[in-house]
Amino acid sequence: MAGRRGPGLVGRAVTALLVAASLSVVCVGEVPRPPGCALARGELTVDDLPAGSSVLDCLAVGRVVTHEGAGVAVPEPGTTVSVDALTVDGSAHGFTLTVAADGTVSYVYEEAHEAAHEGPREATRAAAAASRARADAPAPCADGAYSTAGRKEYGTYEWFIGDGPLPGRLSHAEGRRAFEDAIATITTSRNDCGFDDTVTAKARFLSSTGNEAGIDRAARCTRRDGLSVWDAGDIGAEAVATTCSWSRPVPDGPEELLEADVRFNTHDFPFTNRPSGACTHAYDIRSVATHEAGHVFGLGHSGAGHENLTMYANSFACSTDARTLGKGDVLGLRSLY
């Protein structure tokens, strides 16, 4: 009885092709990640996800990235997220992360002030120094300094109030009026300098909501939910209030605002709607709200030496000066709108 013979030449060739094909199927998607994309668990720094990295290759969308204490959740491709904080001493505390359509990361950093991350005693001294510098800074109607964030509201900013407690123990009706007044200061460029209103920005309050501002207890921007919410809570001891903004590119113009959330830090700071002579350290709600509304509509911080402008990074406790705009604040809005 003849023994069984193995496959012939043609059979062996067919078998080899089938094996190669099966291996190619198994290996699809297993291309090694680029260097630097083996991200550790937990929070990342900008050094962990450097500019030029791909959030797609690195599987980084939704991960928190921090810089100098500020943080943002990495957005989806084609989106920019910015965090801006109002601080006790006027120190810069924020940055911007952009994810291009192809997933590439880039950053813009706000110039940091070293007092921003020191202890309470040093922060108090820095705040006192900022108050002294304010006396030497140009008057608001004489100071034309401004900066913009590269974004604007092309339509109408539609916003909500969170359903939790508000600063200064305001009722929701009172909170709505205070926030509406502050936002209107920006959209109408309200000032005491005699500048006409040529700003075309618009806003509309919609309702209260159970959604919260996309800002966590460390003043970091979380993933956006599609609603622009103003509320209050705990955002860490360094920020009096924080704004998180999301935008997308527009050809030949500033980016288009998608969402902007604002949170007041009622855990660490007192607020009042009517500062009086007895006020010692409470922050004026309308002044803080006007500053934050400036960020919503695309204004950046005015920087050291411009302490009397609304967009300086400190509204100064017990002061109502930031309820109206200075020259630079108005010029910044005019440059956008």
Contacts in CASP RR format, 6 or more apart in sequence:
PFRMAT RR
TARGET T0000
AUTHOR 0000-0000-0000
METHOD contacts of the structure
MODEL  1
MAGRRGPGLVGRAVTALLVAASLSVVCVGEVPRPPGCALARGELTVDDLP
AGSSVLDCLAVGRVVTHEGAGVAVPEPGTTVSVDALTVDGSAHGFTLTVA
ADGTVSYVYEEAHEAAHEGPREATRAAAAASRARADAPAPCADGAYSTAG
RKEYGTYEWFIGDGPLPGRLSHAEGRRAFEDAIATITTSRNDCGFDDTVT
AKARFLSSTGNEAGIDRAARCTRRDGLSVWDAGDIGAEAVATTCSWSRPV
PDGPEELLEADVRFNTHDFPFTNRPSGACTHAYDIRSVATHEAGHVFGLG
HSGAGHENLTMYANSFACSTDARTLGKGDVLGLRSLY
7 15 0 8 1.000
33 57 0 8 1.000
33 58 0 8 1.000
34 53 0 8 1.000
34 54 0 8 1.000
34 57 0 8 1.000
34 58 0 8 1.000
36 48 0 8 1.000
36 53 0 8 1.000
36 58 0 8 1.000
37 53 0 8 1.000
37 54 0 8 1.000
37 57 0 8 1.000
37 58 0 8 1.000
37 59 0 8 1.000
39 48 0 8 1.000
39 49 0 8 1.000
39 58 0 8 1.000
39 59 0 8 1.000
39 60 0 8 1.000
39 63 0 8 1.000
40 48 0 8 1.000
42 63 0 8 1.000
42 64 0 8 1.000
43 63 0 8 1.000
43 64 0 8 1.000
43 65 0 8 1.000
43 66 0 8 1.000
44 60 0 8 1.000
44 63 0 8 1.000
44 64 0 8 1.000
44 65 0 8 1.000
44 66 0 8 1.000
45 65 0 8 1.000
45 66 0 8 1.000
45 67 0 8 1.000
46 65 0 8 1.000
46 66 0 8 1.000
46 67 0 8 1.000
46 95 0 8 1.000
46 107 0 8 1.000
48 65 0 8 1.000
49 55 0 8 1.000
49 58 0 8 1.000
49 60 0 8 1.000
49 63 0 8 1.000
49 65 0 8 1.000
49 74 0 8 1.000
49 105 0 8 1.000
50 105 0 8 1.000
51 105 0 8 1.000
51 106 0 8 1.000
51 107 0 8 1.000
52 104 0 8 1.000
52 105 0 8 1.000
52 106 0 8 1.000
53 60 0 8 1.000
53 104 0 8 1.000
53 105 0 8 1.000
54 102 0 8 1.000
54 103 0 8 1.000
54 104 0 8 1.000
54 105 0 8 1.000
55 61 0 8 1.000
55 74 0 8 1.000
55 77 0 8 1.000
55 99 0 8 1.000
55 103 0 8 1.000
55 104 0 8 1.000
55 105 0 8 1.000
56 77 0 8 1.000
56 102 0 8 1.000
56 103 0 8 1.000
60 74 0 8 1.000
60 105 0 8 1.000
61 74 0 8 1.000
61 75 0 8 1.000
61 76 0 8 1.000
61 77 0 8 1.000
61 99 0 8 1.000
62 73 0 8 1.000
62 74 0 8 1.000
62 75 0 8 1.000
62 223 0 8 1.000
63 73 0 8 1.000
63 74 0 8 1.000
64 71 0 8 1.000
64 72 0 8 1.000
64 73 0 8 1.000
64 74 0 8 1.000
64 220 0 8 1.000
65 71 0 8 1.000
65 72 0 8 1.000
65 73 0 8 1.000
65 74 0 8 1.000
65 97 0 8 1.000
66 220 0 8 1.000
67 94 0 8 1.000
67 95 0 8 1.000
67 107 0 8 1.000
67 109 0 8 1.000
68 93 0 8 1.000
68 94 0 8 1.000
68 95 0 8 1.000
68 109 0 8 1.000
68 112 0 8 1.000
68 116 0 8 1.000
68 117 0 8 1.000
69 93 0 8 1.000
69 117 0 8 1.000
69 218 0 8 1.000
69 238 0 8 1.000
70 83 0 8 1.000
70 85 0 8 1.000
70 93 0 8 1.000
70 94 0 8 1.000
70 95 0 8 1.000
70 219 0 8 1.000
70 220 0 8 1.000
71 83 0 8 1.000
71 94 0 8 1.000
71 95 0 8 1.000
71 218 0 8 1.000
71 219 0 8 1.000
71 220 0 8 1.000
71 221 0 8 1.000
72 81 0 8 1.000
72 82 0 8 1.000
72 83 0 8 1.000
72 95 0 8 1.000
72 97 0 8 1.000
72 220 0 8 1.000
72 221 0 8 1.000
72 244 0 8 1.000
73 81 0 8 1.000
73 220 0 8 1.000
73 221 0 8 1.000
73 222 0 8 1.000
73 223 0 8 1.000
74 81 0 8 1.000
74 97 0 8 1.000
74 99 0 8 1.000
74 105 0 8 1.000
75 81 0 8 1.000
75 97 0 8 1.000
75 99 0 8 1.000
75 223 0 8 1.000
75 224 0 8 1.000
75 246 0 8 1.000
76 99 0 8 1.000
77 99 0 8 1.000
77 100 0 8 1.000
77 101 0 8 1.000
77 102 0 8 1.000
77 103 0 8 1.000
78 98 0 8 1.000
78 99 0 8 1.000
78 100 0 8 1.000
78 101 0 8 1.000
78 103 0 8 1.000
78 248 0 8 1.000
78 249 0 8 1.000
79 98 0 8 1.000
79 99 0 8 1.000
79 246 0 8 1.000
79 247 0 8 1.000
79 248 0 8 1.000
79 258 0 8 1.000
80 96 0 8 1.000
80 97 0 8 1.000
80 98 0 8 1.000
80 99 0 8 1.000
80 151 0 8 1.000
80 246 0 8 1.000
80 247 0 8 1.000
80 248 0 8 1.000
80 249 0 8 1.000
80 255 0 8 1.000
81 96 0 8 1.000
81 97 0 8 1.000
81 221 0 8 1.000
81 224 0 8 1.000
81 244 0 8 1.000
81 245 0 8 1.000
81 246 0 8 1.000
82 94 0 8 1.000
82 95 0 8 1.000
82 96 0 8 1.000
82 97 0 8 1.000
82 149 0 8 1.000
82 151 0 8 1.000
82 221 0 8 1.000
82 244 0 8 1.000
82 245 0 8 1.000
82 247 0 8 1.000
82 295 0 8 1.000
83 94 0 8 1.000
83 95 0 8 1.000
83 96 0 8 1.000
83 219 0 8 1.000
83 220 0 8 1.000
83 221 0 8 1.000
83 242 0 8 1.000
83 243 0 8 1.000
83 244 0 8 1.000
84 93 0 8 1.000
84 94 0 8 1.000
84 110 0 8 1.000
84 149 0 8 1.000
84 242 0 8 1.000
84 243 0 8 1.000
84 245 0 8 1.000
84 295 0 8 1.000
84 300 0 8 1.000
84 301 0 8 1.000
85 93 0 8 1.000
85 94 0 8 1.000
85 219 0 8 1.000
85 238 0 8 1.000
85 239 0 8 1.000
85 240 0 8 1.000
85 241 0 8 1.000
85 242 0 8 1.000
85 313 0 8 1.000
86 239 0 8 1.000
86 240 0 8 1.000
86 241 0 8 1.000
86 242 0 8 1.000
86 288 0 8 1.000
86 291 0 8 1.000
86 292 0 8 1.000
86 313 0 8 1.000
86 314 0 8 1.000
86 315 0 8 1.000
87 93 0 8 1.000
87 116 0 8 1.000
87 238 0 8 1.000
87 239 0 8 1.000
87 240 0 8 1.000
87 313 0 8 1.000
87 314 0 8 1.000
88 123 0 8 1.000
88 124 0 8 1.000
88 126 0 8 1.000
88 127 0 8 1.000
88 238 0 8 1.000
88 240 0 8 1.000
88 314 0 8 1.000
89 113 0 8 1.000
89 115 0 8 1.000
89 116 0 8 1.000
89 123 0 8 1.000
89 126 0 8 1.000
89 127 0 8 1.000
89 129 0 8 1.000
89 130 0 8 1.000
89 314 0 8 1.000
90 113 0 8 1.000
90 126 0 8 1.000
90 127 0 8 1.000
90 130 0 8 1.000
90 312 0 8 1.000
90 313 0 8 1.000
90 314 0 8 1.000
91 112 0 8 1.000
91 113 0 8 1.000
91 114 0 8 1.000
91 115 0 8 1.000
91 116 0 8 1.000
91 126 0 8 1.000
91 313 0 8 1.000
92 110 0 8 1.000
92 111 0 8 1.000
92 112 0 8 1.000
92 113 0 8 1.000
92 116 0 8 1.000
92 301 0 8 1.000
92 303 0 8 1.000
92 313 0 8 1.000
93 110 0 8 1.000
93 112 0 8 1.000
93 116 0 8 1.000
93 219 0 8 1.000
93 238 0 8 1.000
93 239 0 8 1.000
93 313 0 8 1.000
94 109 0 8 1.000
94 110 0 8 1.000
95 107 0 8 1.000
95 108 0 8 1.000
95 109 0 8 1.000
95 110 0 8 1.000
96 107 0 8 1.000
96 108 0 8 1.000
96 109 0 8 1.000
96 149 0 8 1.000
97 105 0 8 1.000
97 106 0 8 1.000
97 107 0 8 1.000
98 105 0 8 1.000
98 106 0 8 1.000
98 107 0 8 1.000
98 108 0 8 1.000
99 105 0 8 1.000
100 106 0 8 1.000
101 249 0 8 1.000
110 301 0 8 1.000
113 126 0 8 1.000
113 304 0 8 1.000
115 122 0 8 1.000
115 123 0 8 1.000
115 125 0 8 1.000
115 126 0 8 1.000
116 238 0 8 1.000
117 238 0 8 1.000
118 126 0 8 1.000
120 237 0 8 1.000
123 238 0 8 1.000
127 314 0 8 1.000
130 307 0 8 1.000
130 314 0 8 1.000
130 316 0 8 1.000
131 316 0 8 1.000
133 304 0 8 1.000
133 305 0 8 1.000
133 307 0 8 1.000
134 307 0 8 1.000
134 308 0 8 1.000
134 316 0 8 1.000
136 305 0 8 1.000
137 143 0 8 1.000
137 305 0 8 1.000
137 306 0 8 1.000
137 307 0 8 1.000
137 308 0 8 1.000
138 144 0 8 1.000
138 305 0 8 1.000
138 306 0 8 1.000
138 308 0 8 1.000
139 308 0 8 1.000
140 192 0 8 1.000
140 193 0 8 1.000
140 308 0 8 1.000
140 309 0 8 1.000
140 310 0 8 1.000
140 321 0 8 1.000
140 325 0 8 1.000
140 326 0 8 1.000
140 327 0 8 1.000
140 329 0 8 1.000
141 191 0 8 1.000
141 192 0 8 1.000
141 193 0 8 1.000
141 194 0 8 1.000
141 326 0 8 1.000
141 327 0 8 1.000
142 327 0 8 1.000
143 302 0 8 1.000
143 306 0 8 1.000
143 308 0 8 1.000
143 309 0 8 1.000
143 326 0 8 1.000
143 327 0 8 1.000
143 328 0 8 1.000
144 309 0 8 1.000
144 326 0 8 1.000
144 327 0 8 1.000
144 328 0 8 1.000
144 331 0 8 1.000
145 302 0 8 1.000
145 303 0 8 1.000
145 305 0 8 1.000
145 306 0 8 1.000
145 309 0 8 1.000
145 328 0 8 1.000
146 299 0 8 1.000
146 300 0 8 1.000
146 302 0 8 1.000
146 309 0 8 1.000
146 311 0 8 1.000
146 328 0 8 1.000
146 329 0 8 1.000
146 331 0 8 1.000
146 332 0 8 1.000
146 335 0 8 1.000
147 299 0 8 1.000
147 300 0 8 1.000
147 301 0 8 1.000
147 302 0 8 1.000
147 303 0 8 1.000
147 311 0 8 1.000
147 332 0 8 1.000
148 254 0 8 1.000
148 298 0 8 1.000
148 299 0 8 1.000
148 300 0 8 1.000
148 332 0 8 1.000
148 335 0 8 1.000
148 336 0 8 1.000
149 245 0 8 1.000
149 295 0 8 1.000
149 298 0 8 1.000
149 299 0 8 1.000
149 300 0 8 1.000
150 247 0 8 1.000
150 254 0 8 1.000
150 255 0 8 1.000
150 298 0 8 1.000
151 245 0 8 1.000
151 247 0 8 1.000
151 254 0 8 1.000
151 255 0 8 1.000
151 256 0 8 1.000
151 257 0 8 1.000
151 298 0 8 1.000
152 201 0 8 1.000
152 254 0 8 1.000
152 255 0 8 1.000
152 256 0 8 1.000
152 257 0 8 1.000
152 297 0 8 1.000
152 298 0 8 1.000
152 336 0 8 1.000
152 337 0 8 1.000
153 201 0 8 1.000
153 202 0 8 1.000
153 203 0 8 1.000
153 256 0 8 1.000
153 257 0 8 1.000
153 296 0 8 1.000
153 297 0 8 1.000
153 298 0 8 1.000
154 250 0 8 1.000
154 256 0 8 1.000
154 257 0 8 1.000
155 202 0 8 1.000
156 202 0 8 1.000
156 203 0 8 1.000
156 204 0 8 1.000
157 183 0 8 1.000
157 201 0 8 1.000
157 202 0 8 1.000
157 203 0 8 1.000
157 204 0 8 1.000
157 228 0 8 1.000
157 257 0 8 1.000
157 260 0 8 1.000
157 296 0 8 1.000
157 297 0 8 1.000
158 203 0 8 1.000
158 204 0 8 1.000
158 205 0 8 1.000
158 206 0 8 1.000
158 228 0 8 1.000
159 179 0 8 1.000
159 183 0 8 1.000
159 203 0 8 1.000
159 204 0 8 1.000
159 205 0 8 1.000
159 206 0 8 1.000
159 228 0 8 1.000
159 229 0 8 1.000
159 230 0 8 1.000
159 260 0 8 1.000
160 205 0 8 1.000
160 206 0 8 1.000
160 207 0 8 1.000
160 208 0 8 1.000
160 209 0 8 1.000
160 211 0 8 1.000
160 227 0 8 1.000
160 228 0 8 1.000
160 229 0 8 1.000
160 230 0 8 1.000
161 172 0 8 1.000
161 175 0 8 1.000
161 176 0 8 1.000
161 179 0 8 1.000
161 205 0 8 1.000
161 207 0 8 1.000
161 208 0 8 1.000
161 209 0 8 1.000
161 229 0 8 1.000
161 230 0 8 1.000
161 231 0 8 1.000
162 208 0 8 1.000
162 209 0 8 1.000
162 210 0 8 1.000
162 211 0 8 1.000
162 212 0 8 1.000
162 213 0 8 1.000
162 229 0 8 1.000
162 230 0 8 1.000
162 231 0 8 1.000
163 172 0 8 1.000
163 208 0 8 1.000
163 209 0 8 1.000
163 210 0 8 1.000
164 231 0 8 1.000
164 232 0 8 1.000
165 232 0 8 1.000
165 233 0 8 1.000
165 266 0 8 1.000
166 172 0 8 1.000
166 174 0 8 1.000
166 175 0 8 1.000
166 231 0 8 1.000
166 232 0 8 1.000
166 264 0 8 1.000
166 266 0 8 1.000
167 232 0 8 1.000
167 264 0 8 1.000
167 266 0 8 1.000
167 271 0 8 1.000
167 283 0 8 1.000
167 285 0 8 1.000
167 288 0 8 1.000
168 266 0 8 1.000
168 270 0 8 1.000
168 271 0 8 1.000
168 272 0 8 1.000
168 273 0 8 1.000
168 285 0 8 1.000
170 178 0 8 1.000
170 273 0 8 1.000
170 285 0 8 1.000
172 208 0 8 1.000
174 273 0 8 1.000
175 285 0 8 1.000
176 205 0 8 1.000
178 273 0 8 1.000
178 285 0 8 1.000
178 286 0 8 1.000
178 289 0 8 1.000
179 205 0 8 1.000
179 230 0 8 1.000
179 289 0 8 1.000
180 205 0 8 1.000
181 286 0 8 1.000
181 289 0 8 1.000
182 285 0 8 1.000
182 286 0 8 1.000
182 289 0 8 1.000
182 290 0 8 1.000
182 292 0 8 1.000
182 293 0 8 1.000
182 323 0 8 1.000
183 203 0 8 1.000
183 289 0 8 1.000
183 293 0 8 1.000
183 296 0 8 1.000
184 190 0 8 1.000
184 203 0 8 1.000
185 290 0 8 1.000
185 293 0 8 1.000
185 323 0 8 1.000
185 324 0 8 1.000
185 325 0 8 1.000
186 199 0 8 1.000
186 201 0 8 1.000
186 290 0 8 1.000
186 293 0 8 1.000
186 294 0 8 1.000
186 296 0 8 1.000
186 297 0 8 1.000
186 299 0 8 1.000
186 325 0 8 1.000
186 333 0 8 1.000
187 199 0 8 1.000
187 201 0 8 1.000
187 202 0 8 1.000
187 203 0 8 1.000
187 297 0 8 1.000
188 197 0 8 1.000
188 199 0 8 1.000
189 195 0 8 1.000
189 197 0 8 1.000
189 198 0 8 1.000
189 199 0 8 1.000
189 325 0 8 1.000
189 329 0 8 1.000
189 330 0 8 1.000
189 333 0 8 1.000
189 334 0 8 1.000
190 197 0 8 1.000
190 324 0 8 1.000
190 325 0 8 1.000
191 324 0 8 1.000
191 325 0 8 1.000
191 326 0 8 1.000
191 327 0 8 1.000
191 329 0 8 1.000
191 330 0 8 1.000
192 324 0 8 1.000
192 326 0 8 1.000
193 325 0 8 1.000
193 326 0 8 1.000
193 327 0 8 1.000
193 330 0 8 1.000
195 327 0 8 1.000
195 330 0 8 1.000
198 334 0 8 1.000
198 337 0 8 1.000
199 330 0 8 1.000
199 333 0 8 1.000
199 334 0 8 1.000
199 337 0 8 1.000
200 337 0 8 1.000
201 297 0 8 1.000
201 333 0 8 1.000
201 336 0 8 1.000
201 337 0 8 1.000
209 227 0 8 1.000
209 229 0 8 1.000
211 225 0 8 1.000
211 227 0 8 1.000
211 229 0 8 1.000
212 229 0 8 1.000
212 231 0 8 1.000
213 229 0 8 1.000
213 230 0 8 1.000
213 231 0 8 1.000
213 244 0 8 1.000
213 261 0 8 1.000
213 262 0 8 1.000
213 263 0 8 1.000
214 221 0 8 1.000
214 222 0 8 1.000
214 223 0 8 1.000
214 224 0 8 1.000
214 225 0 8 1.000
214 229 0 8 1.000
214 244 0 8 1.000
214 261 0 8 1.000
214 263 0 8 1.000
215 221 0 8 1.000
215 222 0 8 1.000
215 235 0 8 1.000
215 242 0 8 1.000
215 244 0 8 1.000
215 261 0 8 1.000
215 263 0 8 1.000
216 222 0 8 1.000
216 235 0 8 1.000
217 234 0 8 1.000
217 235 0 8 1.000
217 236 0 8 1.000
218 235 0 8 1.000
218 236 0 8 1.000
219 235 0 8 1.000
219 236 0 8 1.000
219 238 0 8 1.000
219 239 0 8 1.000
219 242 0 8 1.000
219 263 0 8 1.000
219 265 0 8 1.000
221 244 0 8 1.000
221 246 0 8 1.000
221 261 0 8 1.000
222 244 0 8 1.000
224 244 0 8 1.000
224 246 0 8 1.000
224 258 0 8 1.000
224 259 0 8 1.000
224 261 0 8 1.000
225 259 0 8 1.000
226 258 0 8 1.000
226 259 0 8 1.000
227 259 0 8 1.000
228 259 0 8 1.000
228 260 0 8 1.000
228 261 0 8 1.000
228 296 0 8 1.000
229 261 0 8 1.000
229 262 0 8 1.000
230 261 0 8 1.000
230 262 0 8 1.000
230 263 0 8 1.000
230 289 0 8 1.000
231 262 0 8 1.000
231 263 0 8 1.000
231 264 0 8 1.000
232 263 0 8 1.000
232 264 0 8 1.000
232 265 0 8 1.000
232 266 0 8 1.000
233 263 0 8 1.000
233 264 0 8 1.000
233 265 0 8 1.000
233 266 0 8 1.000
233 267 0 8 1.000
234 265 0 8 1.000
234 266 0 8 1.000
234 267 0 8 1.000
234 268 0 8 1.000
235 241 0 8 1.000
235 242 0 8 1.000
235 263 0 8 1.000
235 265 0 8 1.000
235 267 0 8 1.000
236 265 0 8 1.000
236 267 0 8 1.000
236 268 0 8 1.000
237 265 0 8 1.000
237 268 0 8 1.000
239 265 0 8 1.000
240 264 0 8 1.000
240 265 0 8 1.000
240 269 0 8 1.000
240 283 0 8 1.000
240 288 0 8 1.000
240 314 0 8 1.000
240 315 0 8 1.000
241 262 0 8 1.000
241 263 0 8 1.000
241 264 0 8 1.000
241 265 0 8 1.000
241 288 0 8 1.000
241 289 0 8 1.000
241 291 0 8 1.000
241 292 0 8 1.000
242 262 0 8 1.000
242 263 0 8 1.000
242 265 0 8 1.000
242 292 0 8 1.000
243 260 0 8 1.000
243 261 0 8 1.000
243 262 0 8 1.000
243 292 0 8 1.000
243 295 0 8 1.000
243 296 0 8 1.000
244 260 0 8 1.000
244 261 0 8 1.000
245 257 0 8 1.000
245 259 0 8 1.000
245 260 0 8 1.000
245 261 0 8 1.000
245 295 0 8 1.000
245 296 0 8 1.000
245 298 0 8 1.000
246 257 0 8 1.000
246 258 0 8 1.000
246 259 0 8 1.000
246 260 0 8 1.000
247 255 0 8 1.000
247 256 0 8 1.000
247 257 0 8 1.000
247 258 0 8 1.000
248 255 0 8 1.000
248 256 0 8 1.000
248 258 0 8 1.000
249 255 0 8 1.000
249 256 0 8 1.000
250 256 0 8 1.000
254 298 0 8 1.000
254 336 0 8 1.000
257 296 0 8 1.000
257 297 0 8 1.000
257 298 0 8 1.000
260 295 0 8 1.000
260 296 0 8 1.000
262 289 0 8 1.000
262 292 0 8 1.000
262 293 0 8 1.000
262 296 0 8 1.000
264 271 0 8 1.000
264 285 0 8 1.000
264 288 0 8 1.000
269 282 0 8 1.000
269 283 0 8 1.000
270 281 0 8 1.000
270 282 0 8 1.000
270 283 0 8 1.000
271 282 0 8 1.000
271 283 0 8 1.000
271 284 0 8 1.000
271 285 0 8 1.000
271 288 0 8 1.000
272 279 0 8 1.000
272 282 0 8 1.000
272 283 0 8 1.000
272 284 0 8 1.000
272 285 0 8 1.000
273 284 0 8 1.000
273 285 0 8 1.000
273 286 0 8 1.000
275 282 0 8 1.000
275 284 0 8 1.000
275 318 0 8 1.000
275 319 0 8 1.000
275 320 0 8 1.000
277 318 0 8 1.000
279 317 0 8 1.000
279 318 0 8 1.000
280 317 0 8 1.000
280 318 0 8 1.000
281 317 0 8 1.000
281 318 0 8 1.000
282 317 0 8 1.000
282 318 0 8 1.000
283 315 0 8 1.000
283 317 0 8 1.000
283 318 0 8 1.000
284 315 0 8 1.000
284 318 0 8 1.000
284 319 0 8 1.000
284 320 0 8 1.000
284 322 0 8 1.000
284 323 0 8 1.000
286 320 0 8 1.000
286 323 0 8 1.000
287 310 0 8 1.000
287 315 0 8 1.000
287 316 0 8 1.000
287 319 0 8 1.000
287 320 0 8 1.000
287 321 0 8 1.000
287 322 0 8 1.000
287 323 0 8 1.000
288 315 0 8 1.000
288 322 0 8 1.000
290 310 0 8 1.000
290 322 0 8 1.000
290 323 0 8 1.000
290 324 0 8 1.000
290 325 0 8 1.000
291 310 0 8 1.000
291 311 0 8 1.000
291 315 0 8 1.000
291 322 0 8 1.000
294 300 0 8 1.000
294 310 0 8 1.000
294 311 0 8 1.000
294 329 0 8 1.000
294 333 0 8 1.000
297 333 0 8 1.000
297 336 0 8 1.000
297 337 0 8 1.000
298 336 0 8 1.000
299 311 0 8 1.000
299 329 0 8 1.000
299 332 0 8 1.000
299 333 0 8 1.000
299 336 0 8 1.000
300 311 0 8 1.000
301 311 0 8 1.000
301 312 0 8 1.000
301 313 0 8 1.000
302 309 0 8 1.000
302 311 0 8 1.000
302 312 0 8 1.000
302 313 0 8 1.000
302 328 0 8 1.000
302 329 0 8 1.000
303 312 0 8 1.000
303 313 0 8 1.000
306 312 0 8 1.000
307 314 0 8 1.000
308 321 0 8 1.000
308 326 0 8 1.000
309 325 0 8 1.000
309 326 0 8 1.000
309 327 0 8 1.000
309 328 0 8 1.000
309 329 0 8 1.000
310 321 0 8 1.000
310 322 0 8 1.000
310 324 0 8 1.000
310 325 0 8 1.000
310 326 0 8 1.000
310 329 0 8 1.000
311 328 0 8 1.000
311 329 0 8 1.000
315 322 0 8 1.000
316 322 0 8 1.000
325 333 0 8 1.000
END
